[in-house]
Amino acid sequence: MRRGYLVAAALGAVLLVMAFASTWGWWGASRIEKDATFVVPAGSSLTGVAAKLEKEGLIGSSESFLLWSKLLGGRDPIKAGEFLLPAGTPPSGILDILQHGEVIRRFVTIPEGMPSIMVWERLMAEPLLTGTVPVPEEGSVLPESYDFERGESRAAVLARMQKAMSDTLAELWAKRAPGIAVKTPREAIILASIVEKETSVPAEHGMVAGLYSNRVRQGMPLQADPTIIYPITKGKPLGRRIRQSEIRAVNGYNTYTRVGLPEGPITNPGRASIEAVLNPATTNALYMVANGEGGHVFADTLAEHNRNVARWFAIRRARGEM
């Protein structure tokens, strides 16, 4: 009698599962007509996710989704984040994606030499980030591409950018050459920010760093044009030629009217510029001027430099720029 009861119960259970499976097969047709994204907030329960899926029209019934998920969907937890649900994905596939799929990663890119005011503007303009942040300290952000999730806070992304800079600076400072001109990591960032602004040619980083290191050691004014511009625009493009009054201006950044490094960085330097300052080229160069081809020509003496300047002016006159 008891054996017959157990057999009947087992058969009933099988029939019940088959009924659910049949219901799933009828109800489980895809409602996703085109690729869609779905966000699982952190800490969400399966019940909450099912309700959200139904509200967004991605499934037909949250109750059926929950029932099937608990009976046949496995025990793996759903993950938080943003997921891509391809067109035609049935509810069973949605559950699998939320349990095992890859979270969509998005990126914000900070190019080398972007000043902090523009880093702030880029972060604030990203519509998928949340919250606000102050303008970061100049020189505190490592130029790089950073991934983020939809809904992540701007503060969290900025913290990663600043940690990347502090980690990179610590790594490179430990490998610095002996006898370099900069004495502290902060001085390294300041000088690297000038190198970053003075040349866009990667092969010149070492020479530009060597030139300015020589000027620092000899107590010469650095005479770096970007340091004139920084107090005026906070590092943004000036959009015009520098005025004589600005060259003569006395402030903490103008390296025409002060000797040594400016009081702070003038942009966020990239890794290559930091490496160049900490391992500069061995050179006697003290001067440089544009060569007309996007780079610079370097000189050890003022007389040699003046000849290079004359050639540069001749190039500009031939181009109709003077």
C-alpha positions in Angstrom: 0.0 0.0 0.0 2.8 2.4 1.0 4.8 1.4 -2.1 1.9 2.2 -4.3 1.5 5.6 -2.7 5.1 6.4 -3.2 4.9 5.4 -6.9 1.8 7.5 -7.3 3.4 10.5 -5.6 6.5 10.2 -7.8 4.3 9.9 -10.9 2.4 13.0 -9.8 5.6 14.9 -9.3 6.8 14.0 -12.8 3.4 15.0 -14.3 3.6 18.3 -12.3 7.1 19.1 -13.7 5.9 18.2 -17.2 3.0 20.5 -16.7 5.3 23.3 -15.7 7.5 22.6 -18.6 4.6 22.6 -20.9 3.5 25.9 -19.4 7.0 27.2 -19.8 7.1 26.1 -23.4 3.9 28.0 -24.2 4.7 31.1 -22.0 8.4 31.1 -22.7 8.3 32.5 -26.2 10.6 35.5 -26.6 9.1 38.9 -26.2 12.4 40.6 -27.1 12.0 41.9 -30.7 15.3 43.7 -30.8 18.5 43.7 -28.8 17.9 45.2 -25.4 19.9 46.0 -22.3 18.7 45.2 -18.8 20.2 46.4 -15.5 20.2 44.3 -12.3 20.7 46.7 -9.4 23.1 45.6 -6.7 21.4 43.6 -4.0 18.4 42.7 -6.1 16.4 39.6 -5.3 15.1 37.2 -8.0 11.6 38.4 -7.2 12.6 42.0 -7.8 14.4 41.2 -11.0 11.4 39.2 -12.3 9.1 42.2 -11.6 11.5 44.6 -13.3 11.7 42.3 -16.4 7.9 42.2 -16.6 7.6 45.9 -16.2 10.1 46.5 -19.0 8.2 44.1 -21.3 11.0 41.6 -21.5 8.9 38.7 -20.1 5.2 38.0 -20.1 4.7 37.0 -16.4 6.9 37.5 -13.4 5.1 34.8 -11.5 5.7 32.2 -14.2 9.4 33.4 -14.5 9.9 32.9 -10.8 8.2 29.5 -10.7 10.2 28.1 -13.6 13.4 29.7 -12.3 13.0 28.1 -8.9 12.1 24.7 -10.3 14.3 24.3 -13.3 16.6 27.3 -13.4 19.4 26.0 -11.2 20.8 27.5 -7.9 23.4 29.9 -9.4 22.7 33.5 -8.2 21.9 36.3 -10.5 24.6 39.0 -10.9 24.4 42.7 -10.6 25.2 44.9 -13.6 24.0 45.7 -17.1 23.4 42.9 -19.5 22.7 42.6 -23.2 19.6 40.6 -24.1 19.8 39.7 -27.8 16.6 39.8 -29.9 14.7 36.5 -29.6 16.1 35.5 -26.2 13.4 33.5 -24.3 12.9 33.8 -20.5 15.1 30.7 -19.9 17.9 32.4 -21.9 17.3 35.7 -19.9 17.8 33.8 -16.7 21.0 32.1 -18.0 22.4 35.5 -19.1 21.7 37.1 -15.7 23.3 34.1 -13.9 26.3 33.5 -16.2 26.6 36.3 -18.8 29.2 39.0 -19.0 28.3 42.4 -17.6 28.5 45.2 -20.2 31.5 47.4 -19.5 31.7 51.0 -20.8 34.7 53.2 -21.0 35.7 56.8 -20.4 39.1 57.8 -21.9 41.4 60.5 -20.5 44.1 61.3 -23.1 47.6 62.3 -22.1 47.9 66.0 -21.3 44.2 66.5 -20.5 44.0 69.1 -17.6 41.9 68.3 -14.6 39.1 70.9 -15.5 38.6 68.9 -18.7 38.7 65.6 -16.9 35.9 66.9 -14.7 33.9 68.1 -17.7 34.3 64.6 -19.3 33.1 62.8 -16.2 30.2 65.2 -15.6 29.1 64.8 -19.3 28.9 61.0 -19.1 25.2 60.4 -18.8 25.5 56.8 -17.5 27.4 57.8 -14.4 25.8 59.2 -11.2 26.6 61.8 -8.6 29.0 64.7 -8.7 32.7 65.2 -8.1 34.9 68.3 -7.6 37.5 69.2 -10.1 40.4 66.8 -9.2 43.8 68.1 -8.1 45.9 68.8 -11.2 48.3 66.0 -11.9 46.4 63.5 -9.8 44.7 61.5 -12.7 46.6 59.0 -14.8 45.6 59.4 -18.5 44.1 56.0 -19.6 40.8 54.3 -20.6 38.7 53.3 -17.6 35.8 50.9 -17.6 32.6 51.5 -15.7 29.1 50.1 -15.3 25.9 52.0 -16.0 24.8 53.8 -12.8 28.3 53.7 -11.2 29.2 56.9 -9.3 31.6 59.4 -10.8 33.4 59.5 -7.4 34.2 55.8 -7.8 35.5 56.2 -11.3 37.6 59.2 -10.3 39.0 57.3 -7.4 40.2 54.6 -9.7 41.9 57.2 -12.0 43.7 58.8 -9.0 44.7 55.4 -7.6 46.2 54.5 -11.0 48.3 57.7 -10.9 49.5 57.2 -7.4 50.4 53.5 -8.1 52.1 54.3 -11.3 54.1 57.2 -9.8 55.2 54.9 -6.9 56.3 52.2 -9.3 58.3 54.5 -11.6 59.8 56.6 -8.7 61.3 53.3 -7.3 63.0 52.9 -10.7 64.3 56.4 -11.1 67.8 57.1 -12.4 70.4 58.4 -9.8 71.2 62.1 -9.8 68.0 63.3 -11.5 66.9 66.9 -11.2 63.6 66.3 -9.4 63.9 65.5 -5.7 60.3 64.3 -4.9 57.5 62.5 -6.6 55.5 65.7 -6.7 58.4 67.5 -8.5 58.4 64.6 -11.0 54.7 65.1 -11.8 55.2 68.9 -12.1 58.1 68.5 -14.6 56.4 65.6 -16.4 53.3 67.8 -16.9 55.6 70.4 -18.7 57.2 67.7 -20.9 53.7 66.4 -21.7 52.6 69.9 -22.9 55.8 70.7 -24.7 55.9 67.8 -27.2 53.5 65.4 -28.7 56.3 63.3 -30.3 56.9 60.2 -28.2 60.5 60.0 -29.3 61.2 63.5 -27.9 60.1 62.9 -24.3 63.5 61.9 -23.1 65.3 64.8 -24.8 62.7 67.4 -23.6 63.0 66.0 -20.1 66.8 66.1 -20.3 66.7 69.7 -21.5 64.5 70.9 -18.7 66.4 68.9 -16.1 69.6 70.7 -17.3 67.9 74.1 -16.8 66.7 73.1 -13.3 70.2 72.1 -12.3 71.7 75.3 -13.7 69.1 77.6 -12.1 67.9 78.8 -15.4 64.3 79.8 -16.0 62.5 77.0 -17.8 60.7 79.4 -20.2 58.0 76.9 -21.0 55.1 78.5 -22.9 52.4 76.2 -21.5 53.2 77.4 -17.9 52.2 80.9 -19.1 48.8 79.6 -20.4 47.9 77.5 -17.3 46.8 80.3 -15.0 44.8 81.9 -17.8 42.8 78.8 -18.9 43.5 76.1 -16.3 45.2 74.2 -19.1 42.6 74.5 -21.8 43.7 75.7 -25.2 44.4 79.5 -25.3 43.0 79.9 -28.8 45.3 82.7 -29.6 49.0 83.8 -29.4 50.4 84.6 -26.0 50.6 88.3 -25.3 53.7 90.1 -24.1 51.9 91.2 -20.9 51.2 87.5 -20.2 54.9 86.6 -20.8 55.8 89.2 -18.2 53.2 88.2 -15.7 54.5 87.2 -12.3 52.7 84.3 -10.7 53.3 80.8 -9.4 53.3 79.2 -12.8 55.0 81.5 -15.3 58.4 80.0 -15.8 59.6 83.1 -17.8 59.4 85.2 -14.6 60.4 82.6 -12.0 63.3 80.2 -11.7 62.7 76.5 -11.2 59.6 74.5 -11.4 56.1 76.1 -11.2 54.2 75.7 -8.0 52.1 72.8 -9.3 51.4 70.6 -12.4 49.9 72.2 -15.4 48.1 69.0 -16.7 47.8 65.3 -16.1 50.9 63.7 -17.6 50.9 60.3 -19.1 53.2 57.4 -18.0 55.7 58.0 -20.8 56.3 61.6 -19.7 56.8 60.5 -16.1 59.2 57.8 -17.1 61.1 60.4 -19.2 61.5 62.8 -16.3 62.7 60.0 -14.0 65.1 58.6 -16.6 65.9 61.6 -18.9 68.1 61.5 -21.9 71.8 62.3 -21.3 72.2 65.6 -23.1 73.8 69.0 -22.9 70.8 70.7 -24.6 69.4 73.8 -23.0 67.3 75.2 -25.9 64.7 73.9 -28.4 62.5 75.3 -31.1 60.0 73.8 -33.5 61.5 72.2 -36.6 58.5 72.7 -38.9 57.6 69.0 -39.0 55.8 68.6 -35.8 58.9 68.1 -33.6 61.8 70.2 -32.3 65.4 70.8 -32.9 67.6 71.0 -29.9 70.7 73.2 -29.1 73.4 73.2 -26.5 74.3 76.9 -26.9 72.4 80.2 -27.4 74.2 80.9 -30.6 73.1 77.6 -32.1 69.6 78.1 -30.8 69.4 81.5 -32.5 70.3 79.9 -35.8 67.6 77.3 -35.3 65.1 80.0 -34.5 66.0 81.9 -37.6 65.4 78.8 -39.7 62.0 78.3 -38.0 61.0 81.9 -38.7 62.0 81.4 -42.4 59.7 78.3 -42.5 56.9 80.3 -41.0 57.3 83.2 -43.4 57.3 80.7 -46.4 54.0 79.4 -45.1 52.6 82.9 -44.8 52.3 82.7 -41.0 54.5 85.8 -40.4 
